[in-house]
Amino acid sequence: CYQYNIDLNKGILLSGPVGCGKTTLMNLMKTLTSTEHKFYIKPCRDISFEFIQDGYEIIQKYSKGKLYPDPKTICFDDLGTEKNLKYYGNECNVMAEIILSRYDIFISKKIYTHITTNLSASEIETAYGNRVRSRLRNMLNLIAFDKSTKDKR
């Protein structure tokens, strides 16, 4: 970690092209981690579908601990595959709101968040805004597959 400048007090942002193995790697890491570092993997698309059905309580569910008794480490899989959604006419960038809330939990309770995505840093900023990009920089280590990495499927 020292050699690659990875901070063990942060989560992971695993970025790379489609099919390079990001989700598979995180599923593997999930089984290898010790009990105190276990995490759940939740696809961002599934969260967006939950938001359509249940509304704004979904943001609380994945940020303030209603999903589990206490906030837990979660890996949000495929950030960028969800879209801005409307709930009773109000548009919301659900994952941006969840990430901002997860940042608050990271600062106050040192609860980690991991994310996989096909998006580059500039694409994340375009989709979620500068504030989210800044928070991600503070709470995650960027580990990026080269854009020329071949599809392994």
Secondary structure, DSSP 8 states (H G I E B T S, - for coil): -TTTT--TTSEEEEE-STTSSHHHHHHHHHHHS-GGG--EEEEHHHHHHHHHHHTTHHHHHHHTSSSSSS---EEEEEETSS--EEETTEEE-HHHHHHHHHHHHHHHH---EEEEES--HHHHHHHH-HHHHHHHHHHEEEEE--TT-----
